[in-house]
Amino acid sequence: MGSLFAELARQASANARREVETYVREIPELGSLDLNSRARDETLEYSVWFRRRTLELAPDNGVLTDADLGYIASMGEARAGAGMSLDSRQRVLRVHTELMLREINEATEAQRGGDVDELMRIMSWFAPQGERGIGAYRQGFVTAMRRRLPYVEQVGLLARSMLAEDPMAAELALLTGLELAEHYEVTVIRVPDCPVGDRDLESGIETLVKTHRVPVTWRPERGGRGGELIALVPGGAGSGRAVPAAPDPLPAPDAAVSGVTGPDAALSGLLRDFAQALGRLCAVGTAGAPRSELAGALDRARRISRATPLRPTSARLRAHTMADVFVELAVADVPFVDDWLRAVARSLEPGPDLLLTLDAYYRHDMNRGATAEALNIHPRTLDYRLRRARELTDIDPGSTRGVRILSSVVTRSLSGAWR
């Protein structure tokens, strides 16, 4: 063994202690190592073992054996079994790698004029074998998580990691049995007042996950009963569907009748099932993006859902896109225009259900017969209401000007933006 390897061997125990101390200092979840002597001894023993094993294998470019990788995996499994978070696990791997590289650098400086060949040999060994070791540690961690976490929580972790554009999503996809697609429709279902308790909501989400096999997570509203259900539906140009572990569910009935297939059918079916489970007002916004840009898509989908009118979940929910509410999104950032539209909305208050009437009128492309049927009123009653709206606002609902102004008034009002 040359001088560099000898120096690393001499410092192995001290370096291992420094690693454990760094964990305690920098990773809150491992602060308990100061109180749990058994866990601290196990961690120290593993740290010493890894350094010595490195020095046994690196000189002759040996590889970690199956037994070595099994020991490494057992450490990852033990950490996950103790409840370590994925974020802390990443920090453990980062700290370990940084310290190992620092130790090599310190040993090199202590042996100035030493053999460069030794440095090249250990660095050539460290990269591929370090990658194998990290892979084993992660696999052990995932194995324990699969046993410890309910499936719906596993899928929630996957959804959140994808939305954060975290590379950890690839491992979580393996954990959940879902294959990542290249493109997703990020769909935000806004629920201002969730009528069910936490347990019922969790059960409903679990049913959605198992039926549709897509990443789903619930984000509760701070200080309220509402929240957002966020679903990532594979779809869009250049993407494939997530490959499920079980056969795909049948298309939603309404999608099959209309001939809609693929991502649109998957989204339609998810919305239908969520509506049946919830039974209250919702607003749905969706935005597509490649998997590497989902954080931006989430922001757009959330903005769209907040600009979209709330609809009863007893009705057929529709996912709105940027094209549906681009005027309302622009208006929301121009206060004096928004104030003017609110004044127009107030002028409609004396009329009989004028906002709901105008909403139905525009949703049915200003078709009098279809609108009257949807409202369950006589066409002449519809004509009266439209005339009344014109009298109160001095804006003809059927004119180009009326469509542009009053449709924005209706959307802003029914979205809850002026509450």
VOMIZA-625719 format. One record per residue (C-alpha): residue number from 1; residue in three letters; x, y, z. Coordinates in pm, 1 decimal. Example, Ala and Ser with C-alpha at 12.3 -4.5 7.8 and 13.67 -1.06 7.14 Angstrom:
2
> num/residuo/X/Y/Z
> 1/ALA/1230.0/-450.0/780.0
> 2/SER/1367.0/-106.0/714.0
END
This chain:
419
> num/residuo/X/Y/Z
> 1/MET/0.0/0.0/0.0
> 2/GLY/145.4/337.5/-100.4
> 3/SER/170.5/656.0/102.2
> 4/LEU/-168.1/803.0/2.9
> 5/PHE/-353.9/485.0/92.9
> 6/ALA/-155.1/456.6/416.2
> 7/GLU/-250.0/812.1/514.9
> 8/LEU/-619.2/744.9/445.7
> 9/ALA/-601.6/423.9/651.0
> 10/ARG/-439.6/611.2/940.7
> 11/GLN/-716.0/874.0/940.0
> 12/ALA/-1009.7/635.9/875.3
> 13/SER/-1146.0/629.3/1230.9
> 14/ALA/-1105.1/1003.7/1283.6
> 15/ASN/-1268.5/1078.7/948.6
> 16/ALA/-1558.9/848.0/1031.1
> 17/ARG/-1616.9/1030.5/1361.6
> 18/ARG/-1609.8/1362.9/1178.8
> 19/GLU/-1876.4/1231.7/940.5
> 20/VAL/-2107.8/1131.1/1226.1
> 21/GLU/-2055.2/1468.9/1396.8
> 22/THR/-2139.3/1645.6/1070.4
> 23/TYR/-2463.7/1448.9/1041.3
> 24/VAL/-2562.6/1551.1/1394.2
> 25/ARG/-2476.5/1915.6/1330.0
> 26/GLU/-2619.4/1964.7/980.3
> 27/ILE/-2912.3/1722.4/953.4
> 28/PRO/-3183.6/1782.8/1217.1
> 29/GLU/-3332.4/1433.8/1179.5
> 30/LEU/-2998.0/1283.5/1281.8
> 31/GLY/-2952.7/1508.9/1582.9
> 32/SER/-3085.8/1219.5/1792.4
> 33/LEU/-2757.5/1032.5/1733.7
> 34/ASP/-2621.7/1234.0/2025.8
> 35/LEU/-2889.4/1077.4/2248.6
> 36/ASN/-2909.8/728.4/2099.9
> 37/SER/-2572.1/563.0/2161.6
> 38/ARG/-2668.3/243.5/1979.8
> 39/ALA/-2767.5/427.3/1662.3
> 40/ARG/-2453.4/641.2/1684.4
> 41/ASP/-2232.1/332.9/1721.1
> 42/GLU/-2399.0/165.4/1421.8
> 43/THR/-2351.4/478.3/1210.7
> 44/LEU/-1987.7/510.6/1315.1
> 45/GLU/-1921.4/141.6/1250.3
> 46/TYR/-2065.6/173.2/899.0
> 47/SER/-1860.4/486.9/826.7
> 48/VAL/-1538.6/317.5/935.4
> 49/TRP/-1624.0/3.0/738.0
> 50/PHE/-1687.4/195.2/416.0
> 51/ARG/-1355.0/376.4/437.0
> 52/ARG/-1159.8/59.8/505.7
> 53/ARG/-1343.1/-127.7/232.4
> 54/THR/-1254.1/151.1/-7.2
> 55/LEU/-886.2/112.9/79.6
> 56/GLU/-904.5/-264.6/31.5
> 57/LEU/-1058.9/-242.0/-315.3
> 58/ALA/-928.0/79.4/-472.4
> 59/PRO/-556.5/-14.1/-514.8
> 60/ASP/-642.5/-304.0/-747.1
> 61/ASN/-964.4/-148.2/-883.6
> 62/GLY/-1179.7/-414.0/-716.6
> 63/VAL/-1556.2/-385.9/-715.7
> 64/LEU/-1807.1/-381.3/-430.6
> 65/THR/-1944.0/-732.0/-385.9
> 66/ASP/-2308.9/-828.3/-350.9
> 67/ALA/-2248.8/-862.4/21.9
> 68/ASP/-2102.4/-509.6/31.7
> 69/LEU/-2400.3/-366.0/-156.4
> 70/GLY/-2636.1/-559.6/69.9
> 71/TYR/-2479.9/-399.8/378.3
> 72/ILE/-2506.0/-54.8/222.2
> 73/ALA/-2871.0/-119.7/128.6
> 74/SER/-2943.9/-230.2/485.9
> 75/MET/-2827.7/110.7/612.2
> 76/GLY/-3062.3/288.1/371.3
> 77/GLU/-3341.8/55.1/477.3
> 78/ALA/-3274.6/123.8/845.9
> 79/ARG/-3284.7/499.7/790.0
> 80/ALA/-3617.7/484.8/606.5
> 81/GLY/-3757.4/245.0/865.9
> 82/ALA/-3672.8/499.5/1136.1
> 83/GLY/-3877.4/761.2/949.4
> 84/MET/-3606.3/961.9/774.1
> 85/SER/-3743.7/1195.4/508.3
> 86/LEU/-3632.3/1189.0/146.6
> 87/ASP/-3483.9/1535.7/184.6
> 88/SER/-3266.9/1425.2/476.9
> 89/ARG/-3162.5/1115.6/286.1
> 90/GLN/-3037.7/1332.7/1.6
> 91/ARG/-2845.1/1546.3/248.1
> 92/VAL/-2685.2/1235.9/404.3
> 93/LEU/-2564.1/1119.9/62.7
> 94/ARG/-2434.5/1466.6/-22.1
> 95/VAL/-2248.4/1504.6/309.4
> 96/HIS/-2096.6/1155.7/278.7
> 97/THR/-1973.9/1217.7/-76.1
> 98/GLU/-1833.3/1562.4/5.2
> 99/LEU/-1645.8/1434.5/310.0
> 100/MET/-1496.7/1137.6/124.8
> 101/LEU/-1363.6/1371.4/-145.7
> 102/ARG/-1233.2/1613.6/118.2
> 103/GLU/-1050.7/1330.1/294.9
> 104/ILE/-878.0/1228.2/-27.5
> 105/ASN/-775.6/1588.6/-84.7
> 106/GLU/-644.7/1626.6/271.9
> 107/ALA/-446.6/1303.3/246.9
> 108/THR/-300.5/1418.0/-84.2
> 109/GLU/-187.6/1749.4/67.8
> 110/ALA/-34.8/1564.5/365.3
> 111/GLN/169.7/1353.3/123.2
> 112/ARG/303.9/1622.4/-105.7
> 113/GLY/529.9/1479.2/-365.1
> 114/GLY/352.1/1143.4/-340.2
> 115/ASP/261.0/912.0/-620.7
> 116/VAL/9.9/1071.6/-861.2
> 117/ASP/-79.2/722.7/-978.9
> 118/GLU/-229.0/644.4/-636.2
> 119/LEU/-452.2/951.0/-655.8
> 120/MET/-568.7/854.7/-1003.7
> 121/ARG/-641.0/497.7/-892.4
> 122/ILE/-855.6/597.3/-596.3
> 123/MET/-1044.9/863.3/-793.4
> 124/SER/-1103.8/619.0/-1080.4
> 125/TRP/-1241.4/369.5/-828.9
> 126/PHE/-1448.3/618.1/-631.7
> 127/ALA/-1672.1/743.8/-912.3
> 128/PRO/-1821.0/415.2/-1045.5
> 129/GLN/-1819.5/228.7/-712.3
> 130/GLY/-1955.9/530.6/-527.6
> 131/GLU/-2241.9/540.5/-775.3
> 132/ARG/-2312.9/171.0/-715.1
> 133/GLY/-2307.0/227.1/-340.2
> 134/ILE/-2545.7/521.8/-359.6
> 135/GLY/-2775.7/315.0/-578.9
> 136/ALA/-2780.3/34.7/-320.8
> 137/TYR/-2847.8/280.6/-36.5
> 138/ARG/-3137.1/435.8/-228.4
> 139/GLN/-3279.7/95.0/-314.3
> 140/GLY/-3276.4/-4.3/51.8
> 141/PHE/-3442.9/323.2/142.1
> 142/VAL/-3716.8/271.3/-116.2
> 143/THR/-3774.1/-86.3/0.3
> 144/ALA/-3844.3/32.4/354.4
> 145/MET/-4064.1/318.7/234.5
> 146/ARG/-4277.4/74.9/36.6
> 147/ARG/-4346.2/-115.3/358.0
> 148/ARG/-4385.8/190.7/582.0
> 149/LEU/-4595.5/432.0/375.9
> 150/PRO/-4950.4/376.6/249.2
> 151/TYR/-4963.8/369.1/-129.3
> 152/VAL/-5152.6/698.3/-155.2
> 153/GLU/-4872.6/872.1/39.4
> 154/GLN/-4611.5/719.3/-189.6
> 155/VAL/-4795.7/859.2/-491.3
> 156/GLY/-4829.8/1197.1/-319.4
> 157/LEU/-4453.5/1207.9/-266.2
> 158/LEU/-4403.9/1126.0/-632.3
> 159/ALA/-4638.2/1404.8/-742.6
> 160/ARG/-4471.7/1662.7/-517.7
> 161/SER/-4120.6/1564.5/-627.3
> 162/MET/-4222.3/1589.1/-993.9
> 163/LEU/-4375.5/1933.1/-939.7
> 164/ALA/-4055.3/2042.9/-765.3
> 165/GLU/-3857.6/1903.4/-1062.7
> 166/ASP/-3662.4/1687.1/-818.3
> 167/PRO/-3453.1/1406.7/-977.7
> 168/MET/-3567.4/1189.3/-688.2
> 169/ALA/-3893.0/1141.2/-884.6
> 170/ALA/-3735.0/858.3/-1083.5
> 171/GLU/-3685.8/653.3/-766.8
> 172/LEU/-4034.3/731.5/-639.8
> 173/ALA/-4177.4/620.2/-972.5
> 174/LEU/-4014.0/281.5/-914.3
> 175/LEU/-4155.7/280.7/-562.7
> 176/THR/-4511.4/337.0/-685.9
> 177/GLY/-4491.2/120.5/-997.9
> 178/LEU/-4555.6/416.3/-1231.8
> 179/GLU/-4338.4/489.6/-1534.7
> 180/LEU/-4268.4/856.7/-1593.7
> 181/ALA/-4398.5/1012.2/-1915.7
> 182/GLU/-4221.8/1285.7/-2109.8
> 183/HIS/-4511.8/1532.3/-2096.9
> 184/TYR/-4792.4/1596.8/-1847.5
> 185/GLU/-5112.5/1794.7/-1811.0
> 186/VAL/-5090.2/1947.2/-1462.8
> 187/THR/-5450.0/1973.2/-1343.3
> 188/VAL/-5554.3/2176.2/-1039.1
> 189/ILE/-5903.0/2110.6/-900.0
> 190/ARG/-5977.9/2401.7/-666.9
> 191/VAL/-6216.3/2323.9/-381.7
> 192/PRO/-6293.5/2637.8/-174.9
> 193/ASP/-6490.3/2444.1/86.7
> 194/CYS/-6420.3/2072.7/118.0
> 195/PRO/-6734.8/1904.7/257.2
> 196/VAL/-6569.2/1581.1/370.4
> 197/GLY/-6339.4/1502.3/661.1
> 198/ASP/-5971.6/1419.1/630.9
> 199/ARG/-6029.8/1044.5/640.8
> 200/ASP/-6301.0/1054.9/374.8
> 201/LEU/-6087.6/1279.8/158.8
> 202/GLU/-5788.4/1048.7/192.9
> 203/SER/-6006.4/750.6/103.6
> 204/GLY/-6141.7/933.6/-202.7
> 205/ILE/-5792.2/1026.3/-320.5
> 206/GLU/-5675.1/668.6/-269.4
> 207/THR/-5960.8/547.8/-490.6
> 208/LEU/-5864.3/801.9/-758.0
> 209/VAL/-5500.4/693.8/-748.4
> 210/LYS/-5576.7/323.4/-772.0
> 211/THR/-5833.3/374.6/-1049.2
> 212/HIS/-5645.0/617.2/-1271.4
> 213/ARG/-5282.9/532.6/-1186.0
> 214/VAL/-5162.2/891.9/-1206.9
> 215/PRO/-4962.2/1100.6/-955.8
> 216/VAL/-5207.5/1290.3/-732.2
> 217/THR/-5157.8/1507.3/-423.4
> 218/TRP/-5384.7/1722.0/-203.7
> 219/ARG/-5272.7/2066.5/-88.6
> 220/PRO/-5491.7/2198.5/193.2
> 221/GLU/-5569.5/2566.7/217.7
> 222/ARG/-5406.9/2738.7/513.1
> 223/GLY/-5657.4/2821.7/782.9
> 224/GLY/-5957.4/2692.2/588.0
> 225/ARG/-6143.0/2379.8/484.1
> 226/GLY/-6058.9/2412.0/118.9
> 227/GLY/-5762.3/2310.4/-89.2
> 228/GLU/-5641.1/2188.4/-425.5
> 229/LEU/-5628.8/1841.0/-569.5
> 230/ILE/-5334.4/1833.6/-810.4
> 231/ALA/-5315.0/1553.9/-1066.1
> 232/LEU/-5046.1/1490.2/-1326.6
> 233/VAL/-5207.0/1326.8/-1627.8
> 234/PRO/-4965.1/1192.7/-1890.6
> 235/GLY/-5035.1/1350.4/-2227.0
> 236/GLY/-4934.6/1603.3/-2487.1
> 237/ALA/-4694.6/1602.3/-2777.5
> 238/GLY/-4407.4/1362.2/-2761.9
> 239/SER/-4523.3/1174.1/-2455.2
> 240/GLY/-4640.5/832.2/-2363.7
> 241/ARG/-4883.9/725.1/-2097.6
> 242/ALA/-4761.4/610.0/-1760.6
> 243/VAL/-4735.8/233.3/-1772.8
> 244/PRO/-4960.0/92.9/-1497.7
> 245/ALA/-4896.0/-222.6/-1302.7
> 246/ALA/-5253.2/-332.5/-1374.7
> 247/PRO/-5461.9/-308.1/-1696.1
> 248/ASP/-5583.9/41.5/-1782.1
> 249/PRO/-5934.0/125.5/-1660.7
> 250/LEU/-6204.9/154.8/-1923.6
> 251/PRO/-6251.2/502.4/-2075.3
> 252/ALA/-6502.3/729.6/-1908.2
> 253/PRO/-6852.0/673.5/-2054.9
> 254/ASP/-6886.4/1030.9/-2176.6
> 255/ALA/-6541.5/1012.2/-2336.8
> 256/ALA/-6621.9/684.4/-2511.1
> 257/VAL/-6947.0/821.7/-2650.8
> 258/SER/-6784.5/1135.8/-2784.4
> 259/GLY/-6490.4/946.8/-2929.4
> 260/VAL/-6240.1/1120.7/-2702.1
> 261/THR/-5940.1/903.1/-2618.7
> 262/GLY/-5591.8/935.5/-2473.4
> 263/PRO/-5503.6/1210.9/-2224.5
> 264/ASP/-5836.7/1394.9/-2266.8
> 265/ALA/-6028.6/1078.0/-2183.8
> 266/ALA/-5805.0/1010.7/-1882.8
> 267/LEU/-5858.7/1363.9/-1752.5
> 268/SER/-6233.5/1346.4/-1818.7
> 269/GLY/-6259.2/1021.9/-1623.2
> 270/LEU/-6058.2/1159.7/-1332.0
> 271/LEU/-6275.7/1471.4/-1309.4
> 272/ARG/-6591.0/1261.3/-1324.3
> 273/ASP/-6478.4/1037.3/-1041.3
> 274/PHE/-6361.3/1326.9/-828.7
> 275/ALA/-6695.6/1502.0/-875.5
> 276/GLN/-6880.4/1193.3/-759.4
> 277/ALA/-6659.5/1165.9/-451.5
> 278/LEU/-6680.9/1531.8/-351.5
> 279/GLY/-7027.3/1663.2/-431.3
> 280/ARG/-6953.4/2035.4/-393.2
> 281/LEU/-6833.4/2337.7/-593.4
> 282/CYS/-6503.4/2309.5/-783.3
> 283/ALA/-6302.1/2493.9/-1045.2
> 284/VAL/-6053.6/2316.9/-1271.3
> 285/GLY/-5747.7/2458.0/-1446.4
> 286/THR/-5493.7/2266.2/-1652.1
> 287/ALA/-5162.4/2342.8/-1822.3
> 288/GLY/-4930.7/2111.4/-2013.2
> 289/ALA/-4552.6/2094.2/-2003.0
> 290/PRO/-4258.3/1857.1/-2045.4
> 291/ARG/-4164.3/1669.2/-1728.4
> 292/SER/-3867.9/1901.6/-1675.9
> 293/GLU/-4092.8/2210.4/-1661.3
> 294/LEU/-4378.3/2102.3/-1435.3
> 295/ALA/-4319.7/2372.1/-1171.8
> 296/GLY/-4414.2/2642.2/-1422.6
> 297/ALA/-4711.9/2438.9/-1543.5
> 298/LEU/-4837.8/2410.1/-1185.0
> 299/ASP/-4822.9/2787.1/-1142.3
> 300/ARG/-5020.4/2838.4/-1464.7
> 301/ALA/-5277.8/2570.7/-1380.3
> 302/ARG/-5328.7/2719.6/-1034.4
> 303/ARG/-5381.2/3068.0/-1177.6
> 304/ILE/-5627.2/2929.9/-1431.9
> 305/SER/-5824.7/2742.7/-1164.1
> 306/ARG/-5851.7/3062.3/-959.5
> 307/ALA/-5984.5/3254.3/-1260.4
> 308/THR/-6232.4/2979.5/-1353.6
> 309/PRO/-6598.1/2984.4/-1242.2
> 310/LEU/-6688.2/2746.4/-963.1
> 311/ARG/-6918.3/2468.9/-1083.7
> 312/PRO/-7123.1/2213.7/-890.1
> 313/THR/-6948.2/1877.7/-902.7
> 314/SER/-7288.2/1726.9/-977.2
> 315/ALA/-7249.2/1879.5/-1322.0
> 316/ARG/-6992.7/1761.8/-1575.6
> 317/LEU/-6668.0/1931.0/-1477.7
> 318/ARG/-6448.9/2070.5/-1752.6
> 319/ALA/-6079.9/2149.6/-1726.9
> 320/HIS/-6019.0/2509.5/-1834.7
> 321/THR/-5702.8/2609.7/-2018.6
> 322/MET/-5524.2/2939.3/-2068.5
> 323/ALA/-5729.8/3000.8/-2383.3
> 324/ASP/-6053.6/2983.5/-2182.3
> 325/VAL/-5969.1/3251.5/-1925.5
> 326/PHE/-5682.3/3453.9/-2072.0
> 327/VAL/-5889.2/3775.2/-2052.5
> 328/GLU/-5974.7/3717.5/-1686.7
> 329/LEU/-5611.1/3640.7/-1604.7
> 330/ALA/-5503.0/3968.1/-1763.1
> 331/VAL/-5780.5/4165.4/-1593.9
> 332/ALA/-5687.2/4029.1/-1251.4
> 333/ASP/-5351.7/4210.6/-1278.3
> 334/VAL/-5510.2/4543.5/-1377.8
> 335/PRO/-5690.3/4671.9/-1064.9
> 336/PHE/-5884.4/4961.2/-1221.3
> 337/VAL/-6026.4/4734.5/-1495.9
> 338/ASP/-6114.7/4472.0/-1236.7
> 339/ASP/-6291.4/4737.8/-1027.0
> 340/TRP/-6491.7/4847.6/-1331.5
> 341/LEU/-6600.4/4490.6/-1407.1
> 342/ARG/-6702.8/4449.2/-1044.7
> 343/ALA/-6921.4/4760.9/-1074.5
> 344/VAL/-7088.2/4610.7/-1382.8
> 345/ALA/-7150.7/4291.9/-1181.9
> 346/ARG/-7312.7/4492.8/-902.8
> 347/SER/-7543.6/4661.9/-1152.8
> 348/LEU/-7679.4/4316.6/-1243.3
> 349/GLU/-7777.7/4234.9/-884.7
> 350/PRO/-8137.1/4374.3/-905.1
> 351/GLY/-8219.2/4135.0/-1190.5
> 352/PRO/-8347.7/3777.4/-1144.6
> 353/ASP/-8046.4/3541.5/-1156.8
> 354/LEU/-7884.6/3745.8/-1430.0
> 355/LEU/-7528.4/3628.4/-1366.8
> 356/LEU/-7628.2/3262.3/-1384.3
> 357/THR/-7840.0/3333.7/-1691.2
> 358/LEU/-7553.0/3505.4/-1871.3
> 359/ASP/-7319.3/3224.1/-1768.0
> 360/ALA/-7547.5/2964.7/-1927.1
> 361/TYR/-7601.3/3187.6/-2232.3
> 362/TYR/-7228.7/3211.4/-2308.8
> 363/ARG/-7153.2/2848.3/-2219.1
> 364/HIS/-7411.3/2744.4/-2480.1
> 365/ASP/-7265.4/2973.1/-2748.6
> 366/MET/-7559.7/3216.9/-2717.1
> 367/ASN/-7803.2/2952.8/-2844.6
> 368/ARG/-8142.7/3057.2/-2702.9
> 369/GLY/-8300.2/2712.8/-2713.4
> 370/ALA/-8007.7/2529.6/-2551.0
> 371/THR/-7969.3/2802.3/-2287.8
> 372/ALA/-8338.0/2800.3/-2194.9
> 373/GLU/-8335.2/2422.3/-2171.8
> 374/ALA/-8025.2/2425.7/-1948.9
> 375/LEU/-8189.8/2681.4/-1719.3
> 376/ASN/-8523.5/2499.8/-1732.8
> 377/ILE/-8706.4/2819.2/-1831.8
> 378/HIS/-8917.9/2932.2/-2129.1
> 379/PRO/-8725.6/3100.7/-2415.8
> 380/ARG/-8938.3/3415.3/-2359.4
> 381/THR/-8822.7/3422.7/-1996.7
> 382/LEU/-8467.2/3404.0/-2124.9
> 383/ASP/-8535.2/3694.1/-2361.8
> 384/TYR/-8671.3/3897.9/-2070.9
> 385/ARG/-8361.5/3833.7/-1862.9
> 386/LEU/-8127.4/3925.1/-2146.2
> 387/ARG/-8324.3/4243.9/-2206.4
> 388/ARG/-8310.4/4321.7/-1835.2
> 389/ALA/-7932.6/4277.0/-1836.1
> 390/ARG/-7908.6/4523.9/-2126.3
> 391/GLU/-8122.7/4778.3/-1939.5
> 392/LEU/-7918.3/4754.1/-1619.2
> 393/THR/-7574.0/4771.7/-1781.6
> 394/ASP/-7641.1/4950.5/-2111.4
> 395/ILE/-7457.6/4657.0/-2274.0
> 396/ASP/-7625.6/4418.6/-2518.9
> 397/PRO/-7532.8/4060.7/-2409.5
> 398/GLY/-7557.1/3939.9/-2770.6
> 399/SER/-7324.8/4201.1/-2919.5
> 400/THR/-6952.7/4161.2/-2972.0
> 401/ARG/-6897.1/4423.2/-2703.6
> 402/GLY/-7134.7/4242.6/-2471.6
> 403/VAL/-6963.9/3906.8/-2514.0
> 404/ARG/-6623.9/4057.0/-2439.0
> 405/ILE/-6735.5/4247.5/-2129.4
> 406/LEU/-7015.9/4044.5/-1975.8
> 407/SER/-6847.5/3706.7/-2018.4
> 408/SER/-6553.2/3845.5/-1818.7
> 409/VAL/-6792.1/3981.4/-1556.5
> 410/VAL/-6957.8/3641.6/-1523.5
> 411/THR/-6630.1/3450.8/-1502.7
> 412/ARG/-6475.0/3684.1/-1244.5
> 413/SER/-6789.6/3681.1/-1034.4
> 414/LEU/-6852.4/3306.0/-1038.6
> 415/SER/-6484.2/3224.2/-975.3
> 416/GLY/-6513.3/3376.7/-630.0
> 417/ALA/-6250.2/3638.7/-712.9
> 418/TRP/-6458.6/3920.5/-559.8
> 419/ARG/-6545.3/3756.7/-230.1
END
